[in-house]
Amino acid sequence: CSFCVIPKIKGPLTSIDEPSVIKRVRAFNQRKVSELNIIGQDITGYGIDLYKSFKLPALLEKIVKNSANIGWIRLLYLYPSRVSDELIDIIASQPKICKYVDLPIQHINNRILKAMRRETEKNDILKLIAKIRKRIPGVAIRTSLLVGFPSETDKEFGELLSFIKEAKFERLGAFIYSREEGTLAAGLKAQISAGIKTERFNAVMSLQQEISEDNNRKLLGKVLDVLVDEKESGRYLARTEYDAPEVDGLVYITSGKQLKPGDFVRVKITDTLEYDLVGELLP
């Protein structure tokens, strides 16, 4: 996906004042970009350094007002403990904002979460996921998990697997803990062996593949709006609003009609794969 098709507001966002953000949005709006990605390790923290309070919902309202010619607005990433009711309502009510919530939680076991210095506990995460699904119909929730954190027991990892089965995330990425010199975690005892970390990673991804395949099968025969990214080997590669560029699935389209990057088209899903979809272009 080229930068001209999917511009990104980089920052960190927390260090960019509101007039500067809106100025950039207006420039993207003039260019009629197809997708605007607002990216930061924690964009929910926007405003805390500049205005001493969390201002993302108010900023999003102004971004939407200045985005008449922009197709989609995608939010990456939302820190779980700072996802407010106001933010959920804005995502739910604004058609331009993708119904895609990237919610990195890292783990679900309370002891591990505390050791990671996360600001959430298991019950908070479960309640937040339930609230998002209830208040944003059709939402796709993406998360990222870390396996093999120092001292993670078989039982705690089993709890993580059970949680994945229950949550059935539409999108999920997993990472293997890597010991980085100078970090607090590097000094922790009971470091996990490389072999066990790899086994746990494979178990997570195998489970998620089953969940993703099942979720995709439910889309067979559905009509979806997709954004064309590029053409490769005679097929067009596109994405739904539930797929972020480079990290999520694709929709493969075979079409005799000439399409170009940035086009929005409607397709009927004719086949499903583990992570991707196959679509037929509608007239």
N, C-alpha and C positions, 0 to 999 in steps of 0.2 A: 504494500500500500504506500503510495507516494505521499510525501509531506504536503503536497499541494491539495491532495484529496482529503487527507485526515490531519489537519493541523492540531497541534497540542499546545495547551497553555501550560508551560513549564514554569518552574520557579526556583525554589519551592513556592507553591502557591501562597503559603502563609506569609511570605515576605513581599508579595506584590500587592500594592494598594488597589482599592476598588476602581478608581478612575483609570489606572493602567490596564487592568483586566478588561474593563468595558471598551477601552480604546482598541484593544486587540480584537475583541469580539466584533466590533463594528467593521474592522478591516476584513475579517474573515467573512462577515455577512455581505460585504460589497463584492467579494470574490465568489459568493454563492457556493461555499464549500459544502460537501455532502455530509461530513461528520466532523464534529468538534470534540476532541478528547480532552477533558480537564484532568490532569494527572498530578499526583503527589503521593508520597508515602502515606500521608494522612490528610486528605483535603478537608475532612471534617474539622480539623484544627484551624481552618482559615479564620483569621481575625484575632486570634488570641494574643499575638504579639503586637499587632498594630492597633487594635481597638479594645483589647482586654476582655473580649467576649467572643463567642463562636458566631460567625457571621455567614456561614455557607448558605443557609436557606435564603437569606436576604440577597446575597450575591447572585444566587441562581435565578431568582425572580427577575433581576435586572438583566442577566445574561439572556434569558428567554425573551424579554421584551425587545432586545436588540438583535434577535436572531431570526427575523422573518424569512430570510433566504437560506438559512442553514437547515440541513436535513435532520440529522440526529445530534444530540448532545449526550456524551457518555461520561460517567463519573468513575474515576479510578484514583484512589481507593478509599473506602469508608471504614474508619476505625470503629469496631463494634461498640465500645463504651460511649461513643459520641454520636451515635445515630439517634437523633431525636424524633419525636412524633412529627414535628414541623417539617423536618427533612423528608421523612417518609411520605407525608402528605403532598409535598411538592413533586416528588418523583411520580407519585400516583396520578396527580392531576394534570401534569404538563405533558401533552402528547409528544413534544420534541425530545424530552428526556427519555433515553432508553430505559425500558423496564428491566434493567440489568443492575444487580446490586453486587458489587465485588466487596466481600466482607472477609478479610483475612483473619482467621481465628487462631491458627497455629496448632491448637490442641484442644481437648475437651476435659481432660482430667484436671481437677482443681490443684493438686500438688504440683503438677508440671506447669500449669498456667502461672502459678505463684513463682516458681523457680525461674520462669521466663520473664518475670516482672510484667506480665500482662495485667491490664486493669479490669479484667472481667473474670467471672466464674461460670461454671457450667450452667447453672440455672438461668443466669442472665442471658447467656448465648441462646439457650433453648427458647426462652420467652421472646427474644428479639427475632429469631427466625420465624416463629409462629406469627408474630405481629406483622412482619414484612409480608409473609405469604397471604395473610388475611386482608391487609389493607392495600396491597398492590396486586390485583388479580393478574394471573398469567406471568408473574415475575420470574426471572431466571436468577438464581442466587449462585454466585461463584465464591469459592473460598480457597485458601491455601493452607496447607498443613505441613508441619515439620516432624519428621520421624527420627528416632534415635537420639533424642536430646539426652544428655548425661543423666544416668540413673533411671531412665524410663524402664519400667518393669514390663514383663509379659502381660500382667494383668492390666496395667495402665494402657498398654498398646491395644489390648483386647477391647478395652472400654472405647478407645478411639474408633476401632473398626465397627463396633456396635452402633456408635453414634452416626457414622457414615451411612450404614444400612438404614437407620431410622430417618436421617435428614434427607437422603436422596438428592443431594445437590445436583443442579443442572450442569454445573461446571465445577471442576475441582483440579487443583494442581498440588503436587506434593514435592517436598524437598528433603534431602538427607542432611542431617546436622553435620556441619563441618567445623572442626575445632580451629578457631581463629586466635592466634597469639594476641594477648593483650585484652581479651574479652573476659568478663566475669565467668562465663560458662566454661571457658577453657580451663579454668582452675578447679572446676568441680570434680569431685571424685566419681568413680563408677562410670567412666566413659564407656560408651557402647562400642563393641567391635565392628569393624567394617562389614563383616559378613552378616551380622544380625541386622545392621542398619539397612543393608541392601535387601534382605529378606522382608523386612517390614515395609520398605518402600514398594517392593513388588506386590505385596499383599494389598496395600492401599490402592495401587493403580489397577490391579486386576479387579478388585471390587468395584471401583469407579467405572471401569470399562463396561461391566455388566449393567450398572445403573444408567450410564449414558446410552447404551444400546437400547435399553428398555424405554427410556424417555424419548429417544428418537423414533422408535416404532410407533409411538402415539401420534406422531406428526404425519404419518403416511396418509396421503390423500388431501392434506390440508393445503390451503393457499396462503402463502406468506409474502410479505414485502421484503426484498433483499437489496443489498447494496453491492454493486459490481466493483471488484477490486482490480482484476487483471484478467488477461487471457493467457492460457498456458496449454500447450499441446492440443490445440483445437477446441478447448473447453473454456468457458468463463468461470472464474472463481469469484464467489460472492459470499456475503455474510448476512445473517439476520440481525436484528437489533439485540439479540441475546448472545452475540458473539463478538468479543473484542478482537481487534486486529492482532495477528501474530501468535496469540495464545489459545484461542478457542477454535471451534469447528468451522467448516466451510460448507457452502452449497455449490455443487458442481452443476453447471448449466450447459447443455448443448443447444445451440441456437443458430439458425441460418440468418437471423437478423443481426446486424452489426451493433454491438454494444460497446460502450467505452467506460473506463474507470470513472466512478462517481455517479453512474446512472442508478436510479432506483427502478426496479422492475418487480412485477408480480409473477410468482412461480407456483406451480402445483408440485408438491413433493411426491415423486414417483418411486423412490427407493431410499433406504436408510442404511447407514453403516454404523460402526461403533461410535464414532465421534462426528461424522459428517453426514450430509444429506445430498440427494440427487434431485434436481428439480427440472420441470418442463416449463419453458417460458409461455406465459399466457398472452393472448392478443391484446 
